[in-house]
Each structure stands twice: as C-alpha cells, then as structure tokens.
C-alpha cells in the first residue's frame, strides 16, 4: 500500500460509517476484502470500514495532506 485515507460516508442507520480508500504501490495487487479483514483484526468493530476501495490516486493539497473534503464529495456523488 502506498497511501490510504479513511472518510465518513452517509449511512441510513448509523448516520455515518467509514470508507477506506487505498492507493497501491505500482505493480502491487490487493484484495479489498482481505484489507478489510486485516483492519478488522486490529481496530474496534465500529471503526472497521464497511467498504475498501482501491483507487488510482488521492487528492493531495499543497501541504502534502489528503484532501478529505474532496474525497467525501466524490464518494457521495
């Protein structure tokens, strides 16, 4: 994994649930369900993402941080 970000997305029952977005290193592969299981073994159940998405890139701002606002807008549209 090269980069990852977790964001909250709307959920009908819990108002919001985590979504994990992962950028893989070039030439690497990963199964989203395996990544989800890996996280589930290490964090509380309510922190475990409902979904893991493999993406090409994440938006990075001028300070080098992931622009989560842009991720939330893209995930909910």
mmJSON file of the N, C-alpha and C atoms, coordinates in Angstrom:
{"data_MODEL":{"atom_site":{
"group_PDB":["ATOM","ATOM","ATOM","ATOM","ATOM","ATOM","ATOM","ATOM","ATOM","ATOM","ATOM","ATOM","ATOM","ATOM","ATOM","ATOM","ATOM","ATOM","ATOM","ATOM","ATOM","ATOM","ATOM","ATOM","ATOM","ATOM","ATOM","ATOM","ATOM","ATOM","ATOM","ATOM","ATOM","ATOM","ATOM","ATOM","ATOM","ATOM","ATOM","ATOM","ATOM","ATOM","ATOM","ATOM","ATOM","ATOM","ATOM","ATOM","ATOM","ATOM","ATOM","ATOM","ATOM","ATOM","ATOM","ATOM","ATOM","ATOM","ATOM","ATOM","ATOM","ATOM","ATOM","ATOM","ATOM","ATOM","ATOM","ATOM","ATOM","ATOM","ATOM","ATOM","ATOM","ATOM","ATOM","ATOM","ATOM","ATOM","ATOM","ATOM","ATOM","ATOM","ATOM","ATOM","ATOM","ATOM","ATOM","ATOM","ATOM","ATOM","ATOM","ATOM","ATOM","ATOM","ATOM","ATOM","ATOM","ATOM","ATOM","ATOM","ATOM","ATOM","ATOM","ATOM","ATOM","ATOM","ATOM","ATOM","ATOM","ATOM","ATOM","ATOM","ATOM","ATOM","ATOM","ATOM","ATOM","ATOM","ATOM","ATOM","ATOM","ATOM","ATOM","ATOM","ATOM","ATOM","ATOM","ATOM","ATOM","ATOM","ATOM","ATOM","ATOM","ATOM","ATOM","ATOM","ATOM","ATOM","ATOM","ATOM","ATOM","ATOM","ATOM","ATOM","ATOM","ATOM","ATOM","ATOM","ATOM","ATOM","ATOM","ATOM","ATOM","ATOM","ATOM","ATOM","ATOM","ATOM","ATOM","ATOM","ATOM","ATOM","ATOM","ATOM","ATOM","ATOM","ATOM","ATOM","ATOM","ATOM","ATOM","ATOM","ATOM","ATOM","ATOM","ATOM","ATOM","ATOM","ATOM","ATOM","ATOM","ATOM","ATOM","ATOM","ATOM","ATOM","ATOM","ATOM","ATOM","ATOM","ATOM","ATOM","ATOM","ATOM","ATOM","ATOM","ATOM","ATOM","ATOM","ATOM","ATOM","ATOM","ATOM","ATOM","ATOM","ATOM","ATOM","ATOM","ATOM","ATOM","ATOM","ATOM","ATOM","ATOM","ATOM","ATOM","ATOM","ATOM","ATOM","ATOM","ATOM","ATOM","ATOM","ATOM","ATOM","ATOM","ATOM","ATOM","ATOM","ATOM","ATOM"],
"id":[1,2,3,4,5,6,7,8,9,10,11,12,13,14,15,16,17,18,19,20,21,22,23,24,25,26,27,28,29,30,31,32,33,34,35,36,37,38,39,40,41,42,43,44,45,46,47,48,49,50,51,52,53,54,55,56,57,58,59,60,61,62,63,64,65,66,67,68,69,70,71,72,73,74,75,76,77,78,79,80,81,82,83,84,85,86,87,88,89,90,91,92,93,94,95,96,97,98,99,100,101,102,103,104,105,106,107,108,109,110,111,112,113,114,115,116,117,118,119,120,121,122,123,124,125,126,127,128,129,130,131,132,133,134,135,136,137,138,139,140,141,142,143,144,145,146,147,148,149,150,151,152,153,154,155,156,157,158,159,160,161,162,163,164,165,166,167,168,169,170,171,172,173,174,175,176,177,178,179,180,181,182,183,184,185,186,187,188,189,190,191,192,193,194,195,196,197,198,199,200,201,202,203,204,205,206,207,208,209,210,211,212,213,214,215,216,217,218,219,220,221,222,223,224,225,226,227,228,229,230,231],
"type_symbol":["N","C","C","N","C","C","N","C","C","N","C","C","N","C","C","N","C","C","N","C","C","N","C","C","N","C","C","N","C","C","N","C","C","N","C","C","N","C","C","N","C","C","N","C","C","N","C","C","N","C","C","N","C","C","N","C","C","N","C","C","N","C","C","N","C","C","N","C","C","N","C","C","N","C","C","N","C","C","N","C","C","N","C","C","N","C","C","N","C","C","N","C","C","N","C","C","N","C","C","N","C","C","N","C","C","N","C","C","N","C","C","N","C","C","N","C","C","N","C","C","N","C","C","N","C","C","N","C","C","N","C","C","N","C","C","N","C","C","N","C","C","N","C","C","N","C","C","N","C","C","N","C","C","N","C","C","N","C","C","N","C","C","N","C","C","N","C","C","N","C","C","N","C","C","N","C","C","N","C","C","N","C","C","N","C","C","N","C","C","N","C","C","N","C","C","N","C","C","N","C","C","N","C","C","N","C","C","N","C","C","N","C","C","N","C","C","N","C","C","N","C","C","N","C","C","N","C","C","N","C","C"],
"label_atom_id":["N","CA","C","N","CA","C","N","CA","C","N","CA","C","N","CA","C","N","CA","C","N","CA","C","N","CA","C","N","CA","C","N","CA","C","N","CA","C","N","CA","C","N","CA","C","N","CA","C","N","CA","C","N","CA","C","N","CA","C","N","CA","C","N","CA","C","N","CA","C","N","CA","C","N","CA","C","N","CA","C","N","CA","C","N","CA","C","N","CA","C","N","CA","C","N","CA","C","N","CA","C","N","CA","C","N","CA","C","N","CA","C","N","CA","C","N","CA","C","N","CA","C","N","CA","C","N","CA","C","N","CA","C","N","CA","C","N","CA","C","N","CA","C","N","CA","C","N","CA","C","N","CA","C","N","CA","C","N","CA","C","N","CA","C","N","CA","C","N","CA","C","N","CA","C","N","CA","C","N","CA","C","N","CA","C","N","CA","C","N","CA","C","N","CA","C","N","CA","C","N","CA","C","N","CA","C","N","CA","C","N","CA","C","N","CA","C","N","CA","C","N","CA","C","N","CA","C","N","CA","C","N","CA","C","N","CA","C","N","CA","C","N","CA","C","N","CA","C","N","CA","C","N","CA","C","N","CA","C","N","CA","C","N","CA","C","N","CA","C"],
"label_alt_id":[null,null,null,null,null,null,null,null,null,null,null,null,null,null,null,null,null,null,null,null,null,null,null,null,null,null,null,null,null,null,null,null,null,null,null,null,null,null,null,null,null,null,null,null,null,null,null,null,null,null,null,null,null,null,null,null,null,null,null,null,null,null,null,null,null,null,null,null,null,null,null,null,null,null,null,null,null,null,null,null,null,null,null,null,null,null,null,null,null,null,null,null,null,null,null,null,null,null,null,null,null,null,null,null,null,null,null,null,null,null,null,null,null,null,null,null,null,null,null,null,null,null,null,null,null,null,null,null,null,null,null,null,null,null,null,null,null,null,null,null,null,null,null,null,null,null,null,null,null,null,null,null,null,null,null,null,null,null,null,null,null,null,null,null,null,null,null,null,null,null,null,null,null,null,null,null,null,null,null,null,null,null,null,null,null,null,null,null,null,null,null,null,null,null,null,null,null,null,null,null,null,null,null,null,null,null,null,null,null,null,null,null,null,null,null,null,null,null,null,null,null,null,null,null,null,null,null,null,null,null,null],
"label_comp_id":["UNK","UNK","UNK","UNK","UNK","UNK","UNK","UNK","UNK","UNK","UNK","UNK","UNK","UNK","UNK","UNK","UNK","UNK","UNK","UNK","UNK","UNK","UNK","UNK","UNK","UNK","UNK","UNK","UNK","UNK","UNK","UNK","UNK","UNK","UNK","UNK","UNK","UNK","UNK","UNK","UNK","UNK","UNK","UNK","UNK","UNK","UNK","UNK","UNK","UNK","UNK","UNK","UNK","UNK","UNK","UNK","UNK","UNK","UNK","UNK","UNK","UNK","UNK","UNK","UNK","UNK","UNK","UNK","UNK","UNK","UNK","UNK","UNK","UNK","UNK","UNK","UNK","UNK","UNK","UNK","UNK","UNK","UNK","UNK","UNK","UNK","UNK","UNK","UNK","UNK","UNK","UNK","UNK","UNK","UNK","UNK","UNK","UNK","UNK","UNK","UNK","UNK","UNK","UNK","UNK","UNK","UNK","UNK","UNK","UNK","UNK","UNK","UNK","UNK","UNK","UNK","UNK","UNK","UNK","UNK","UNK","UNK","UNK","UNK","UNK","UNK","UNK","UNK","UNK","UNK","UNK","UNK","UNK","UNK","UNK","UNK","UNK","UNK","UNK","UNK","UNK","UNK","UNK","UNK","UNK","UNK","UNK","UNK","UNK","UNK","UNK","UNK","UNK","UNK","UNK","UNK","UNK","UNK","UNK","UNK","UNK","UNK","UNK","UNK","UNK","UNK","UNK","UNK","UNK","UNK","UNK","UNK","UNK","UNK","UNK","UNK","UNK","UNK","UNK","UNK","UNK","UNK","UNK","UNK","UNK","UNK","UNK","UNK","UNK","UNK","UNK","UNK","UNK","UNK","UNK","UNK","UNK","UNK","UNK","UNK","UNK","UNK","UNK","UNK","UNK","UNK","UNK","UNK","UNK","UNK","UNK","UNK","UNK","UNK","UNK","UNK","UNK","UNK","UNK","UNK","UNK","UNK","UNK","UNK","UNK","UNK","UNK","UNK","UNK","UNK","UNK"],
"label_asym_id":["A","A","A","A","A","A","A","A","A","A","A","A","A","A","A","A","A","A","A","A","A","A","A","A","A","A","A","A","A","A","A","A","A","A","A","A","A","A","A","A","A","A","A","A","A","A","A","A","A","A","A","A","A","A","A","A","A","A","A","A","A","A","A","A","A","A","A","A","A","A","A","A","A","A","A","A","A","A","A","A","A","A","A","A","A","A","A","A","A","A","A","A","A","A","A","A","A","A","A","A","A","A","A","A","A","A","A","A","A","A","A","A","A","A","A","A","A","A","A","A","A","A","A","A","A","A","A","A","A","A","A","A","A","A","A","A","A","A","A","A","A","A","A","A","A","A","A","A","A","A","A","A","A","A","A","A","A","A","A","A","A","A","A","A","A","A","A","A","A","A","A","A","A","A","A","A","A","A","A","A","A","A","A","A","A","A","A","A","A","A","A","A","A","A","A","A","A","A","A","A","A","A","A","A","A","A","A","A","A","A","A","A","A","A","A","A","A","A","A","A","A","A","A","A","A","A","A","A","A","A","A"],
"label_entity_id":["1","1","1","1","1","1","1","1","1","1","1","1","1","1","1","1","1","1","1","1","1","1","1","1","1","1","1","1","1","1","1","1","1","1","1","1","1","1","1","1","1","1","1","1","1","1","1","1","1","1","1","1","1","1","1","1","1","1","1","1","1","1","1","1","1","1","1","1","1","1","1","1","1","1","1","1","1","1","1","1","1","1","1","1","1","1","1","1","1","1","1","1","1","1","1","1","1","1","1","1","1","1","1","1","1","1","1","1","1","1","1","1","1","1","1","1","1","1","1","1","1","1","1","1","1","1","1","1","1","1","1","1","1","1","1","1","1","1","1","1","1","1","1","1","1","1","1","1","1","1","1","1","1","1","1","1","1","1","1","1","1","1","1","1","1","1","1","1","1","1","1","1","1","1","1","1","1","1","1","1","1","1","1","1","1","1","1","1","1","1","1","1","1","1","1","1","1","1","1","1","1","1","1","1","1","1","1","1","1","1","1","1","1","1","1","1","1","1","1","1","1","1","1","1","1","1","1","1","1","1","1"],
"label_seq_id":[1,1,1,2,2,2,3,3,3,4,4,4,5,5,5,6,6,6,7,7,7,8,8,8,9,9,9,10,10,10,11,11,11,12,12,12,13,13,13,14,14,14,15,15,15,16,16,16,17,17,17,18,18,18,19,19,19,20,20,20,21,21,21,22,22,22,23,23,23,24,24,24,25,25,25,26,26,26,27,27,27,28,28,28,29,29,29,30,30,30,31,31,31,32,32,32,33,33,33,34,34,34,35,35,35,36,36,36,37,37,37,38,38,38,39,39,39,40,40,40,41,41,41,42,42,42,43,43,43,44,44,44,45,45,45,46,46,46,47,47,47,48,48,48,49,49,49,50,50,50,51,51,51,52,52,52,53,53,53,54,54,54,55,55,55,56,56,56,57,57,57,58,58,58,59,59,59,60,60,60,61,61,61,62,62,62,63,63,63,64,64,64,65,65,65,66,66,66,67,67,67,68,68,68,69,69,69,70,70,70,71,71,71,72,72,72,73,73,73,74,74,74,75,75,75,76,76,76,77,77,77],
"pdbx_PDB_ins_code":[null,null,null,null,null,null,null,null,null,null,null,null,null,null,null,null,null,null,null,null,null,null,null,null,null,null,null,null,null,null,null,null,null,null,null,null,null,null,null,null,null,null,null,null,null,null,null,null,null,null,null,null,null,null,null,null,null,null,null,null,null,null,null,null,null,null,null,null,null,null,null,null,null,null,null,null,null,null,null,null,null,null,null,null,null,null,null,null,null,null,null,null,null,null,null,null,null,null,null,null,null,null,null,null,null,null,null,null,null,null,null,null,null,null,null,null,null,null,null,null,null,null,null,null,null,null,null,null,null,null,null,null,null,null,null,null,null,null,null,null,null,null,null,null,null,null,null,null,null,null,null,null,null,null,null,null,null,null,null,null,null,null,null,null,null,null,null,null,null,null,null,null,null,null,null,null,null,null,null,null,null,null,null,null,null,null,null,null,null,null,null,null,null,null,null,null,null,null,null,null,null,null,null,null,null,null,null,null,null,null,null,null,null,null,null,null,null,null,null,null,null,null,null,null,null,null,null,null,null,null,null],
"Cartn_x":[0.845,0.0,0.9,0.578,1.358,0.742,-0.593,-1.29,-2.71,-3.264,-4.642,-5.284,-6.604,-7.366,-8.716,-9.147,-10.477,-11.346,-12.57,-13.516,-14.847,-15.667,-17.026,-17.961,-18.821,-19.83,-21.204,-22.236,-23.582,-24.015,-24.731,-25.258,-26.69,-27.639,-29.042,-29.332,-28.606,-28.891,-27.992,-26.712,-25.739,-25.332,-26.009,-25.689,-24.405,-23.33,-22.067,-21.258,-20.583,-19.715,-18.418,-17.331,-16.047,-15.96,-15.262,-14.907,-13.398,-12.703,-11.248,-10.879,-10.1,-9.614,-8.117,-7.677,-6.292,-5.671,-4.468,-3.662,-2.544,-2.422,-1.397,-0.097,0.984,2.278,2.244,2.965,2.987,3.412,2.658,2.958,2.419,1.739,1.191,-0.31,-0.811,-2.247,-2.71,-3.992,-4.579,-6.062,-6.564,-7.989,-8.657,-9.649,-10.316,-10.871,-11.409,-11.956,-10.854,-9.681,-8.554,-8.052,-8.031,-7.635,-8.631,-9.895,-10.95,-10.793,-10.518,-10.31,-9.067,-8.029,-6.795,-7.079,-7.818,-8.172,-9.072,-10.026,-10.974,-10.285,-9.137,-8.391,-7.683,-7.564,-6.728,-7.45,-8.68,-9.409,-10.797,-11.428,-12.769,-13.749,-14.767,-15.737,-16.365,-16.673,-17.329,-16.364,-15.057,-14.08,-13.781,-14.139,-13.859,-14.685,-14.043,-14.79,-15.774,-16.915,-17.897,-17.405,-16.562,-16.074,-14.634,-13.851,-12.496,-12.462,-12.033,-11.933,-10.469,-10.053,-8.724,-8.874,-8.1,-8.177,-6.8,-6.785,-5.526,-4.746,-5.453,-4.812,-5.74,-5.16,-5.924,-5.561,-6.521,-6.197,-5.298,-4.186,-3.221,-3.147,-3.222,-3.149,-1.714,-1.54,-0.199,0.667,0.046,0.814,1.156,0.717,1.016,-0.016,-1.099,-2.153,-3.231,-3.881,-5.001,-6.176,-6.794,-7.938,-9.217,-9.549,-10.684,-12.02,-12.112,-13.365,-13.677,-12.646,-12.833,-13.201,-12.594,-12.927,-14.383,-14.84,-16.233,-17.203,-16.889,-17.761,-17.816,-16.682,-16.638,-17.345,-17.208,-17.813,-19.329,-19.865,-21.302,-22.02,-21.279,-21.95,-22.048],
"Cartn_y":[-1.159,0.0,1.234,2.193,3.417,4.526,4.582,5.661,5.198,5.643,5.295,6.448,6.528,7.536,6.939,7.221,6.802,8.048,7.937,9.047,8.507,9.389,9.021,9.272,8.3,8.458,8.198,8.812,8.647,7.182,6.858,5.51,5.654,4.856,5.026,4.759,3.841,3.504,4.269,4.375,4.925,6.361,7.01,8.361,8.404,7.763,7.793,6.538,6.001,4.825,5.054,4.386,4.588,3.913,4.588,4.075,4.235,3.164,3.206,3.236,4.248,4.399,4.123,3.237,2.769,2.945,3.522,3.603,2.585,1.675,0.631,1.097,0.514,0.77,0.205,0.818,0.31,-1.163,-1.939,-3.357,-4.258,-3.696,-4.498,-4.67,-5.733,-6.015,-6.258,-6.029,-6.32,-6.574,-7.451,-7.752,-6.848,-6.049,-5.162,-5.898,-7.087,-7.834,-8.29,-8.621,-9.005,-7.804,-6.63,-5.42,-5.103,-5.266,-5.023,-5.988,-7.245,-8.232,-7.897,-7.432,-7.042,-5.915,-4.913,-3.796,-4.28,-5.156,-5.641,-6.362,-6.981,-7.668,-6.703,-5.448,-4.51,-3.322,-3.083,-1.918,-2.348,-1.46,-1.729,-1.954,-2.741,-3.095,-1.862,-0.865,0.325,1.197,0.947,1.658,0.915,-0.345,-1.142,-0.612,-0.319,0.227,-0.788,-0.276,-1.121,-1.513,-0.653,-0.893,-0.411,-1.124,-0.714,-0.578,0.581,0.826,1.04,0.353,0.577,1.694,2.769,3.915,4.188,4.923,5.254,6.319,7.347,8.463,9.013,9.777,10.534,12.006,12.909,14.33,14.803,15.415,15.904,17.422,18.099,19.559,20.057,21.36,21.943,21.623,21.281,20.931,19.446,18.681,17.253,16.379,16.99,16.222,15.802,14.681,14.217,15.163,15.573,16.485,15.673,15.435,14.575,15.179,16.484,17.109,16.713,16.714,16.297,14.822,14.002,12.573,12.353,13.072,12.92,13.338,14.452,14.914,13.883,13.321,12.332,11.042,10.636,9.379,9.472,10.65,10.786,11.236,11.522,11.956,10.834],
"Cartn_z":[0.0,0.0,0.0,-0.852,-0.93,-0.083,-0.073,0.613,0.897,2.016,2.351,3.103,3.002,3.73,4.099,5.302,5.754,5.866,5.345,5.428,5.91,6.43,6.804,5.642,5.372,4.315,4.923,4.37,4.924,4.983,6.054,6.256,6.764,6.246,6.622,8.105,8.721,10.118,11.091,10.778,11.726,11.396,10.497,10.038,9.214,9.72,9.008,9.336,8.324,8.506,7.744,8.165,7.487,6.118,5.24,3.917,3.813,3.447,3.32,1.843,1.463,0.093,0.104,-0.785,-0.779,-2.16,-2.18,-3.391,-3.22,-4.163,-4.099,-4.74,-4.299,-4.931,-6.354,-7.266,-8.645,-8.684,-9.443,-9.608,-8.514,-7.519,-6.428,-6.598,-6.014,-6.027,-4.605,-4.362,-3.051,-3.224,-2.402,-2.39,-1.352,-1.762,-0.809,0.416,0.223,1.356,2.312,1.77,2.618,3.422,2.798,3.52,4.628,4.323,5.318,6.502,6.228,7.293,8.113,7.448,8.141,9.136,8.692,9.565,10.705,10.4,11.405,12.558,12.281,13.332,14.273,13.87,14.615,15.229,14.827,15.341,15.834,16.565,17.082,15.928,16.186,15.143,14.499,15.292,14.747,13.947,14.044,13.231,11.931,11.855,10.66,9.488,8.36,7.227,6.654,6.216,5.54,4.154,3.586,2.234,2.117,1.317,0.968,-0.547,-1.017,-2.455,-2.826,-3.87,-4.437,-5.463,-5.306,-6.214,-6.814,-7.905,-8.585,-7.828,-7.363,-6.669,-5.592,-4.699,-3.713,-3.905,-3.728,-3.896,-2.743,-3.102,-2.121,-2.229,-1.093,-1.074,-1.077,-1.086,-1.145,0.079,1.203,2.401,2.455,1.452,1.406,2.083,2.569,3.234,2.236,2.538,1.712,1.912,0.819,0.86,1.062,2.321,2.642,2.22,2.204,1.765,0.318,-0.531,-1.921,-2.012,-1.158,-1.144,-0.746,0.279,0.723,-0.378,-1.057,-2.14,-3.261,-3.621,-4.697,-4.287,-3.029,-2.564,-2.449,-2.213,-2.03,-3.297,-4.358,-5.605,-6.595],
"occupancy":[1.0,1.0,1.0,1.0,1.0,1.0,1.0,1.0,1.0,1.0,1.0,1.0,1.0,1.0,1.0,1.0,1.0,1.0,1.0,1.0,1.0,1.0,1.0,1.0,1.0,1.0,1.0,1.0,1.0,1.0,1.0,1.0,1.0,1.0,1.0,1.0,1.0,1.0,1.0,1.0,1.0,1.0,1.0,1.0,1.0,1.0,1.0,1.0,1.0,1.0,1.0,1.0,1.0,1.0,1.0,1.0,1.0,1.0,1.0,1.0,1.0,1.0,1.0,1.0,1.0,1.0,1.0,1.0,1.0,1.0,1.0,1.0,1.0,1.0,1.0,1.0,1.0,1.0,1.0,1.0,1.0,1.0,1.0,1.0,1.0,1.0,1.0,1.0,1.0,1.0,1.0,1.0,1.0,1.0,1.0,1.0,1.0,1.0,1.0,1.0,1.0,1.0,1.0,1.0,1.0,1.0,1.0,1.0,1.0,1.0,1.0,1.0,1.0,1.0,1.0,1.0,1.0,1.0,1.0,1.0,1.0,1.0,1.0,1.0,1.0,1.0,1.0,1.0,1.0,1.0,1.0,1.0,1.0,1.0,1.0,1.0,1.0,1.0,1.0,1.0,1.0,1.0,1.0,1.0,1.0,1.0,1.0,1.0,1.0,1.0,1.0,1.0,1.0,1.0,1.0,1.0,1.0,1.0,1.0,1.0,1.0,1.0,1.0,1.0,1.0,1.0,1.0,1.0,1.0,1.0,1.0,1.0,1.0,1.0,1.0,1.0,1.0,1.0,1.0,1.0,1.0,1.0,1.0,1.0,1.0,1.0,1.0,1.0,1.0,1.0,1.0,1.0,1.0,1.0,1.0,1.0,1.0,1.0,1.0,1.0,1.0,1.0,1.0,1.0,1.0,1.0,1.0,1.0,1.0,1.0,1.0,1.0,1.0,1.0,1.0,1.0,1.0,1.0,1.0,1.0,1.0,1.0,1.0,1.0,1.0,1.0,1.0,1.0,1.0,1.0,1.0],
"B_iso_or_equiv":[0.0,0.0,0.0,0.0,0.0,0.0,0.0,0.0,0.0,0.0,0.0,0.0,0.0,0.0,0.0,0.0,0.0,0.0,0.0,0.0,0.0,0.0,0.0,0.0,0.0,0.0,0.0,0.0,0.0,0.0,0.0,0.0,0.0,0.0,0.0,0.0,0.0,0.0,0.0,0.0,0.0,0.0,0.0,0.0,0.0,0.0,0.0,0.0,0.0,0.0,0.0,0.0,0.0,0.0,0.0,0.0,0.0,0.0,0.0,0.0,0.0,0.0,0.0,0.0,0.0,0.0,0.0,0.0,0.0,0.0,0.0,0.0,0.0,0.0,0.0,0.0,0.0,0.0,0.0,0.0,0.0,0.0,0.0,0.0,0.0,0.0,0.0,0.0,0.0,0.0,0.0,0.0,0.0,0.0,0.0,0.0,0.0,0.0,0.0,0.0,0.0,0.0,0.0,0.0,0.0,0.0,0.0,0.0,0.0,0.0,0.0,0.0,0.0,0.0,0.0,0.0,0.0,0.0,0.0,0.0,0.0,0.0,0.0,0.0,0.0,0.0,0.0,0.0,0.0,0.0,0.0,0.0,0.0,0.0,0.0,0.0,0.0,0.0,0.0,0.0,0.0,0.0,0.0,0.0,0.0,0.0,0.0,0.0,0.0,0.0,0.0,0.0,0.0,0.0,0.0,0.0,0.0,0.0,0.0,0.0,0.0,0.0,0.0,0.0,0.0,0.0,0.0,0.0,0.0,0.0,0.0,0.0,0.0,0.0,0.0,0.0,0.0,0.0,0.0,0.0,0.0,0.0,0.0,0.0,0.0,0.0,0.0,0.0,0.0,0.0,0.0,0.0,0.0,0.0,0.0,0.0,0.0,0.0,0.0,0.0,0.0,0.0,0.0,0.0,0.0,0.0,0.0,0.0,0.0,0.0,0.0,0.0,0.0,0.0,0.0,0.0,0.0,0.0,0.0,0.0,0.0,0.0,0.0,0.0,0.0,0.0,0.0,0.0,0.0,0.0,0.0],
"pdbx_formal_charge":[null,null,null,null,null,null,null,null,null,null,null,null,null,null,null,null,null,null,null,null,null,null,null,null,null,null,null,null,null,null,null,null,null,null,null,null,null,null,null,null,null,null,null,null,null,null,null,null,null,null,null,null,null,null,null,null,null,null,null,null,null,null,null,null,null,null,null,null,null,null,null,null,null,null,null,null,null,null,null,null,null,null,null,null,null,null,null,null,null,null,null,null,null,null,null,null,null,null,null,null,null,null,null,null,null,null,null,null,null,null,null,null,null,null,null,null,null,null,null,null,null,null,null,null,null,null,null,null,null,null,null,null,null,null,null,null,null,null,null,null,null,null,null,null,null,null,null,null,null,null,null,null,null,null,null,null,null,null,null,null,null,null,null,null,null,null,null,null,null,null,null,null,null,null,null,null,null,null,null,null,null,null,null,null,null,null,null,null,null,null,null,null,null,null,null,null,null,null,null,null,null,null,null,null,null,null,null,null,null,null,null,null,null,null,null,null,null,null,null,null,null,null,null,null,null,null,null,null,null,null,null],
"auth_seq_id":[1,1,1,2,2,2,3,3,3,4,4,4,5,5,5,6,6,6,7,7,7,8,8,8,9,9,9,10,10,10,11,11,11,12,12,12,13,13,13,14,14,14,15,15,15,16,16,16,17,17,17,18,18,18,19,19,19,20,20,20,21,21,21,22,22,22,23,23,23,24,24,24,25,25,25,26,26,26,27,27,27,28,28,28,29,29,29,30,30,30,31,31,31,32,32,32,33,33,33,34,34,34,35,35,35,36,36,36,37,37,37,38,38,38,39,39,39,40,40,40,41,41,41,42,42,42,43,43,43,44,44,44,45,45,45,46,46,46,47,47,47,48,48,48,49,49,49,50,50,50,51,51,51,52,52,52,53,53,53,54,54,54,55,55,55,56,56,56,57,57,57,58,58,58,59,59,59,60,60,60,61,61,61,62,62,62,63,63,63,64,64,64,65,65,65,66,66,66,67,67,67,68,68,68,69,69,69,70,70,70,71,71,71,72,72,72,73,73,73,74,74,74,75,75,75,76,76,76,77,77,77],
"auth_comp_id":["UNK","UNK","UNK","UNK","UNK","UNK","UNK","UNK","UNK","UNK","UNK","UNK","UNK","UNK","UNK","UNK","UNK","UNK","UNK","UNK","UNK","UNK","UNK","UNK","UNK","UNK","UNK","UNK","UNK","UNK","UNK","UNK","UNK","UNK","UNK","UNK","UNK","UNK","UNK","UNK","UNK","UNK","UNK","UNK","UNK","UNK","UNK","UNK","UNK","UNK","UNK","UNK","UNK","UNK","UNK","UNK","UNK","UNK","UNK","UNK","UNK","UNK","UNK","UNK","UNK","UNK","UNK","UNK","UNK","UNK","UNK","UNK","UNK","UNK","UNK","UNK","UNK","UNK","UNK","UNK","UNK","UNK","UNK","UNK","UNK","UNK","UNK","UNK","UNK","UNK","UNK","UNK","UNK","UNK","UNK","UNK","UNK","UNK","UNK","UNK","UNK","UNK","UNK","UNK","UNK","UNK","UNK","UNK","UNK","UNK","UNK","UNK","UNK","UNK","UNK","UNK","UNK","UNK","UNK","UNK","UNK","UNK","UNK","UNK","UNK","UNK","UNK","UNK","UNK","UNK","UNK","UNK","UNK","UNK","UNK","UNK","UNK","UNK","UNK","UNK","UNK","UNK","UNK","UNK","UNK","UNK","UNK","UNK","UNK","UNK","UNK","UNK","UNK","UNK","UNK","UNK","UNK","UNK","UNK","UNK","UNK","UNK","UNK","UNK","UNK","UNK","UNK","UNK","UNK","UNK","UNK","UNK","UNK","UNK","UNK","UNK","UNK","UNK","UNK","UNK","UNK","UNK","UNK","UNK","UNK","UNK","UNK","UNK","UNK","UNK","UNK","UNK","UNK","UNK","UNK","UNK","UNK","UNK","UNK","UNK","UNK","UNK","UNK","UNK","UNK","UNK","UNK","UNK","UNK","UNK","UNK","UNK","UNK","UNK","UNK","UNK","UNK","UNK","UNK","UNK","UNK","UNK","UNK","UNK","UNK","UNK","UNK","UNK","UNK","UNK","UNK"],
"auth_asym_id":["A","A","A","A","A","A","A","A","A","A","A","A","A","A","A","A","A","A","A","A","A","A","A","A","A","A","A","A","A","A","A","A","A","A","A","A","A","A","A","A","A","A","A","A","A","A","A","A","A","A","A","A","A","A","A","A","A","A","A","A","A","A","A","A","A","A","A","A","A","A","A","A","A","A","A","A","A","A","A","A","A","A","A","A","A","A","A","A","A","A","A","A","A","A","A","A","A","A","A","A","A","A","A","A","A","A","A","A","A","A","A","A","A","A","A","A","A","A","A","A","A","A","A","A","A","A","A","A","A","A","A","A","A","A","A","A","A","A","A","A","A","A","A","A","A","A","A","A","A","A","A","A","A","A","A","A","A","A","A","A","A","A","A","A","A","A","A","A","A","A","A","A","A","A","A","A","A","A","A","A","A","A","A","A","A","A","A","A","A","A","A","A","A","A","A","A","A","A","A","A","A","A","A","A","A","A","A","A","A","A","A","A","A","A","A","A","A","A","A","A","A","A","A","A","A","A","A","A","A","A","A"],
"auth_atom_id":["N","CA","C","N","CA","C","N","CA","C","N","CA","C","N","CA","C","N","CA","C","N","CA","C","N","CA","C","N","CA","C","N","CA","C","N","CA","C","N","CA","C","N","CA","C","N","CA","C","N","CA","C","N","CA","C","N","CA","C","N","CA","C","N","CA","C","N","CA","C","N","CA","C","N","CA","C","N","CA","C","N","CA","C","N","CA","C","N","CA","C","N","CA","C","N","CA","C","N","CA","C","N","CA","C","N","CA","C","N","CA","C","N","CA","C","N","CA","C","N","CA","C","N","CA","C","N","CA","C","N","CA","C","N","CA","C","N","CA","C","N","CA","C","N","CA","C","N","CA","C","N","CA","C","N","CA","C","N","CA","C","N","CA","C","N","CA","C","N","CA","C","N","CA","C","N","CA","C","N","CA","C","N","CA","C","N","CA","C","N","CA","C","N","CA","C","N","CA","C","N","CA","C","N","CA","C","N","CA","C","N","CA","C","N","CA","C","N","CA","C","N","CA","C","N","CA","C","N","CA","C","N","CA","C","N","CA","C","N","CA","C","N","CA","C","N","CA","C","N","CA","C","N","CA","C","N","CA","C","N","CA","C","N","CA","C","N","CA","C"],
"pdbx_PDB_model_num":[1,1,1,1,1,1,1,1,1,1,1,1,1,1,1,1,1,1,1,1,1,1,1,1,1,1,1,1,1,1,1,1,1,1,1,1,1,1,1,1,1,1,1,1,1,1,1,1,1,1,1,1,1,1,1,1,1,1,1,1,1,1,1,1,1,1,1,1,1,1,1,1,1,1,1,1,1,1,1,1,1,1,1,1,1,1,1,1,1,1,1,1,1,1,1,1,1,1,1,1,1,1,1,1,1,1,1,1,1,1,1,1,1,1,1,1,1,1,1,1,1,1,1,1,1,1,1,1,1,1,1,1,1,1,1,1,1,1,1,1,1,1,1,1,1,1,1,1,1,1,1,1,1,1,1,1,1,1,1,1,1,1,1,1,1,1,1,1,1,1,1,1,1,1,1,1,1,1,1,1,1,1,1,1,1,1,1,1,1,1,1,1,1,1,1,1,1,1,1,1,1,1,1,1,1,1,1,1,1,1,1,1,1,1,1,1,1,1,1,1,1,1,1,1,1,1,1,1,1,1,1]
}}}
